[in-house]
Amino acid sequence: MIELTVDAAGLARSRFAVSPLHEVVATLLPWGLQPAPDADPWVARARRVLRRARLPLLSELALEGPGYVPDFLNPYPSGPAPTVEEELEEVRRTSPERVLSELEALRVGRPCSGLAGSGLPEGVRRALARGGAHVARQAADELRRYWELAFAPHWEVAKAVLDAELGRCAAVLAGHGAARLFNSLHPGIEWAEGTLRVESRLRIALPVSMVVVVPSLVMPRPGVAVDPTRDQDRPPMLIYPVRDRAGTGATAPVIPSAEMAHLLGPTRAGLLAALAQPASTTQLAARHFLSPATVSYHLGVLHRAGLVTRTRTGRSVLYHRTPEATRLTQHR
């Protein structure tokens, strides 16, 4: 059991963040080999991509059982939604001292917390012989390659799911308060009397100044990233799996009725049926296995017909069904 004691000021400082690099590093943990049954296909494929890509440092740090993946690979989120480029730069600029401290924690473990040592694999020792700064640079380069191969094509859809989860959390916080919010995250997370309890094989009890909470599509159960070196006093990250994806625009396409397909054509009917929740061209392309150009063309036709509207949200343009289109999709 992990117990994090947070006072009222720490609770007020605690925040949520969406971290792309966390999803990458989470696949290096054992559930990267055996993801949850409802995990997205790209999660299940990630470790196979890692083996084929010949990324020696990440491959040797990836776990097949209990253990520790150095925390410098998964930097502390600097804001609510850091980009992968920002997080990779944080990895690259990790101080050599921190790299050495965390690799030492990997080597000897932390028996008092239930973390066994595992020694350093040969490739890690070779990289370490060139210094901690070299290890940080090599890790950043390999993480970038792993991201490009296994995660980048799916990130816009994944981030939409994670953003929707943050919206749910904001609604619970506003309507019911922080205690209800933490107790709504996962059955393995409990908030009571100023202490956040997380089910774990590790034995850790800490007073903390705040908690950064990160939703995940990779993690099958909650986890807490706690600084094992205790020399920088970084606040812990509480990571939990997003459980209910039904209302977030998950990746499976919606099947339109035969009547609507006959009226609009199967492609446009499928896109319209999928817009029960707003989505971007890229998201729809990924779900329906179409090119973005094809989706853009059909959305243009639907827009001119008055069946969809579009709004800009950050860097994305989201498409929405109009009330007329919703009535059409509900007609049987």
Secondary structure, DSSP 8 states (H G I E B T S, - for coil): -EEEEE-HHHHHH-EE---HHHHHHHTTSGGGTS--TT--HHHHHHHHHHHHHT-HHHHHH--SSS----GGGS---SSSS--HHHHHHHHHT--HHHHHHHHHHHHHEEGGGTEE-----HHHHHHHTT-HHHHHHHHHHHHHHHHHHHTGGGHHHHHHHHHHHHHHHHHHHHHH-HHHHHHTS-TTEEEETTEEEE--SS-EEEEES--EEEEESS-SS-EEE--SS-SS----EEEEE----TTTT-SS-----HHHHHHH-HHHHHHHHHTTS-EEHHHHHHHHT--HHHHHHHHHHHHHTTSEEEEEETTEEEEEE-HHHHHHHH--
